[in-house]
Amino acid sequence: MKTALITGATSGIGMEFARAYAAKGYRLLVTGRREDRLKQLQEELDVPVEYYIFDLGKKKECFALLDALKDETIDVFINNAGFGLAGSFVETDLEREISMVKLNDIAMHILFKGILQRMVAVDSGSILNVASSAGLLPGGPYMATYYATKAYVTSLTRAVAVELREKKSHVRVHALCPGPVDTEFNANADVVFALKGISAKDCVKAAIKGMDKRGVIIVPNFTMKLAVIAGYILPRSLAVKITGHQQKKKLAS
Ligand SMILES: NC(=O)c1ccc[n+]([C@@H]2O[C@H](COP(=O)([O-])OP(=O)(O)OC[C@H]3O[C@@H](n4cnc5c(N)ncnc54)[C@H](OP(=O)(O)O)[C@@H]3O)[C@@H](O)[C@H]2O)c1
């Protein structure tokens, strides 16, 4: 039986990944801070589910998770836990931003490297880092730090994918770059979507299809695909301005 590790499985995209890999017959290792949700998932799914309660915003707890998993062979790792924050950069809360950088980048990095080293040692496995289409655009006024955290994820994943290809490794790495997805993300980030969101289920379906096709950058929403292409074509200053205009519409009043 294959094993999938999923961080941030207590809601949204992570929870749908848990359901999708359970449907494929994988055994699951899931993480989050809300134990009741992980217990519910364990009861709901017909495959073996083991859960781990860790606050991945803390570096020590990221290493504790890797240590707890040291005897596991992980076939698929969905590096998903993350959150957003909206507002004008001069006004947003610094401590919350530091927490976001710690989770979206530091934890993502520690777990990516830790699990990747184990996969490379056996020359097998795939990792999906959950970024955002925010990470493909040149900047996001009014959600500036979040966009920057996700640019880190896409940049790191793209670079590592090339290194693995040059080593002729069978390990695959991918970055998932969705636009709006209907989850608890909005309420936590204090935004309302300007564009219609897709369901977490559709996002996960497109992500798994992209992984099967060995895509490195996977963009599940059609409108976001167009926006990302426009972001590559337009002068960067104009792309940032348009993104900021869209972003401003999302600020909860
Ligand atoms: N929804 C969107 O529109 C959208 C678009 C692009 C990218 N994304 C990305 O998709 C990923 C999943 O987000 P989502 O939309 O599914 O949001 P969500 O429903 O809020 O889920 C976030 C998950 O992250 C976990 N998490 C948050 N802080 C954590 C911490 N300190 N330690 C451990 N786990 C933590 C949460 O679990 P606990 O609270 O139980 O710890 C939860 O399971 C994120 O990386 C997000 O940036 C989302």
The ligand as a MOL file (V3000), in Angstrom:
LIG
                    3D

  0  0  0     0  0            999 V3000
M  V30 BEGIN CTAB
M  V30 COUNTS 48 52 0 0 0
M  V30 BEGIN ATOM
M  V30 1 N -7.9020 29.0060 -0.9750 0
M  V30 2 C -7.2510 29.6780 -1.9030 0
M  V30 3 O -7.8350 30.5510 -2.5880 0
M  V30 4 C -5.8080 29.3760 -2.1870 0
M  V30 5 C -5.2810 29.8250 -3.4100 0
M  V30 6 C -3.9450 29.5740 -3.6850 0
M  V30 7 C -3.1740 28.8760 -2.7810 0
M  V30 8 N -3.7000 28.4560 -1.5950 0 CHG=1
M  V30 9 C -2.8200 27.7370 -0.6640 0
M  V30 10 O -3.3870 26.4880 -0.3900 0
M  V30 11 C -2.9170 26.0010 0.8770 0
M  V30 12 C -4.0950 25.4640 1.6700 0
M  V30 13 O -4.9860 26.5240 1.9210 0
M  V30 14 P -6.5780 26.3690 1.9530 0
M  V30 15 O -7.1310 27.2730 0.9430 0
M  V30 16 O -6.9630 24.9440 1.9430 0 CHG=-1
M  V30 17 O -6.8780 27.0640 3.3590 0
M  V30 18 P -7.4970 26.5050 4.7230 0
M  V30 19 O -8.8040 25.8730 4.4560 0
M  V30 20 O -7.4390 27.6530 5.6600 0
M  V30 21 O -6.4390 25.3700 5.1810 0
M  V30 22 C -5.1760 25.6970 5.6980 0
M  V30 23 C -4.5710 24.4780 6.3570 0
M  V30 24 O -3.2690 24.8480 6.8860 0
M  V30 25 C -3.1760 24.4140 8.2410 0
M  V30 26 N -2.3490 25.3190 9.0460 0
M  V30 27 C -2.4890 26.6600 9.1650 0
M  V30 28 N -1.5860 27.1330 10.0420 0
M  V30 29 C -0.8660 26.0610 10.4870 0
M  V30 30 C 0.1940 25.9070 11.4050 0
M  V30 31 N 0.7330 26.9530 12.0630 0
M  V30 32 N 0.6890 24.6610 11.6360 0
M  V30 33 C 0.1670 23.6010 10.9910 0
M  V30 34 N -0.8330 23.6730 10.0950 0
M  V30 35 C -1.3470 24.9040 9.8500 0
M  V30 36 C -4.6160 24.4370 8.7440 0
M  V30 37 O -4.7330 23.4900 9.8040 0
M  V30 38 P -4.9450 23.8730 11.3630 0
M  V30 39 O -5.6220 25.2160 11.4160 0
M  V30 40 O -5.7630 22.7460 11.8940 0
M  V30 41 O -3.5690 23.8850 11.9040 0
M  V30 42 C -5.4000 23.9830 7.5320 0
M  V30 43 O -5.4870 22.5850 7.4890 0
M  V30 44 C -2.1810 27.1810 1.5100 0
M  V30 45 O -0.7910 27.0070 1.3720 0
M  V30 46 C -2.6720 28.3870 0.7070 0
M  V30 47 O -1.7390 29.4380 0.6910 0
M  V30 48 C -5.0120 28.6810 -1.2930 0
M  V30 END ATOM
M  V30 BEGIN BOND
M  V30 1 1 1 2
M  V30 2 2 2 3
M  V30 3 1 2 4
M  V30 4 1 4 5
M  V30 5 2 4 48
M  V30 6 2 5 6
M  V30 7 1 6 7
M  V30 8 2 7 8
M  V30 9 1 8 9
M  V30 10 1 8 48
M  V30 11 1 9 10
M  V30 12 1 9 46
M  V30 13 1 10 11
M  V30 14 1 11 12
M  V30 15 1 11 44
M  V30 16 1 12 13
M  V30 17 1 13 14
M  V30 18 2 14 15
M  V30 19 1 14 16
M  V30 20 1 14 17
M  V30 21 1 17 18
M  V30 22 2 18 19
M  V30 23 1 18 20
M  V30 24 1 18 21
M  V30 25 1 21 22
M  V30 26 1 22 23
M  V30 27 1 23 24
M  V30 28 1 23 42
M  V30 29 1 24 25
M  V30 30 1 25 26
M  V30 31 1 25 36
M  V30 32 1 26 27
M  V30 33 1 26 35
M  V30 34 2 27 28
M  V30 35 1 28 29
M  V30 36 1 29 30
M  V30 37 2 29 35
M  V30 38 1 30 31
M  V30 39 2 30 32
M  V30 40 1 32 33
M  V30 41 2 33 34
M  V30 42 1 34 35
M  V30 43 1 36 37
M  V30 44 1 36 42
M  V30 45 1 37 38
M  V30 46 2 38 39
M  V30 47 1 38 40
M  V30 48 1 38 41
M  V30 49 1 42 43
M  V30 50 1 44 45
M  V30 51 1 44 46
M  V30 52 1 46 47
M  V30 END BOND
M  V30 END CTAB
M  END
